[in-house]
Amino acid sequence: MTLQKIIACGDDAYRLIPSDNHQRHAIAEALRSKDIWGEVVVGRESVTVQYDPYEMSPEVARKHIFSALEQVDLVPQEGPKPITLRIRIDEKSAPDLLTCAEANGLSINDFLDRITSSDLVVDMLGFAPGFAYVSGVDDTLVGQRLEHPRQLTHAGSVGFIQGFLGIYALDGPGGWPIIGQVSERLFDKTSGNPVLLAPGTRIKLEVPQ
Amino acid sequence: MSLEIIQASPQSTLQATPRTGMRHVGIPASGAADPVSHALGARLVGNDISCASIEITYGPFEAVFHCDAHISLAGAVSEAHITDKPVAFHETLKVRSGETLKLGHPATGLRTYVSVAGGFKGEVFASSTSTYLPAHLGGFDGRALKQGDMLAIGEASFPLPDEPLRTPSELQLPYTNAFALRATPGPDLPEHEAEIWARSFSATRRASRIGIELDGDFPAIEVKPNLPSAGILPGALQLPPQGRGFLLLPDCQTTGGYPHILQVNRSDRHLMGQIRPGDSVMFLKRTPDEAAADLKEKQELLLPWMPDFRL
């Protein structure tokens, strides 16, 4: 496993940039297999790992990182279980679906077929608790953020911009055009593990007939 | 066993320890913006630091106790009265049922912590009672306190001594209107940039538990547009294109795409919670190794009084 770069991100974190961007989730999993880090956060092209400088020096933290990277090659990482999500597309659940399909010169069915047949994976989470950036969307489909973000986007809403889906786990403001709403509960605040979609999760989207 | 809020403006929330190990699913830290003051307050009433205190931003604050209680005041110091009697910060105070606690505006600093033996009860989310306002999670219904709220108080974990406890004087940090924060270069600070360490910046009115905007002469930074979003932590100083810095506090997002130019060091992050609009902020340059030594020094100053507290 090779890194393109390892950058000190202040006094208690390193940012790792893998040579192969697809390795981010395996690296994060290998790091997490040792319970010595504060946070391990996957970004678009990086993994940020936080350590406690009272417990280990910057140099020791670096050594632990490199020994975890060796594990990535030795032990195949399993990754999270794939998840199937059912997506509702009635007018209330999918206010921007028709506009998005028309912008691509497609019927609603053809547009959705292109999306559901894409190889979808949770690329990272961020922006808000449980908000999942899903990559792998057929990148010939075009789409961009709404000119006027909504004050309220409902939990479960699936947004679309070129190359990505954005899945809202909670009600909140949102700037992505919404092409559907999943029926599954994505966030359970009473659970010790409140977020359903972990980084690296493969997703199958189904439109109930 | 409860406390009734009479006035809690402009913003008071329940805060305890931060949420840790959840940033990869987008869940921010939250917790006391000044965790040292919260911990000092907890210590005076025999609480574990996971017990929630009320974090009062600027005040005024007024509340009436519906039970006898031991309480403490820590953080930004203001005039404080129990009923009509002036009371001190940094010592255990006894309150009788029916008495009123009243706080004014702090002269310096921004956030005051009221702790009660047994802790204030709140909604536990992801192992912490701390309030995360943007998503209405944790704390008192996920929101800021307002008039009429009745906060339940937990059972005190051990009997308090008759003599009040006092915070050792060397741990009673005074605040001024000028902050010097030790920091290390962030990943997006140009290698030979030196000016930023010589200048001082001014906190604007855009200040919340998410972050504080800083105005001043920031270096012009050439970065490629659309930096890929990356994990980011409280203490980061970001420089958005409009040219004013944004210093991230405990409720900040978990990932960000703005240039990350400095990182306030772990040793000094607790001070960020006391910066108020108009205060000046300077950054003192450290290497990661120097920062680790600073952290060790401050941690060891705190440990004899608070063995379970970590910066």
Interface residues (C-beta under 8 A of the other chain):
Chain A: I7 A8 C9 G10 D11 D12 A13 R15 A28 G38 E39 V40 V41 V42 G43 R44 E45 S46 V47 T48 Q50 D52 P53 Y54 S57 P58 M124 L125 G126 F127 A128 P129 G130 F131 Y133 A169 L170 G172 K189 G192 P194 V195 L197 A198 P199
Chain B: T20 G21 R23 H24 V25 G26 I27 P28 F125 A126 S127 Y132 P134 A135 L137 A183 T184 P185 G186 P187 P228 S229 A230 G231 I232 L233 G235 A236 Q253 T254 T255 G256 H260 L262 Q263 V264 N265 R266 R286 P288 D289 A291 A292 L295 K296 Q299 R310 L311
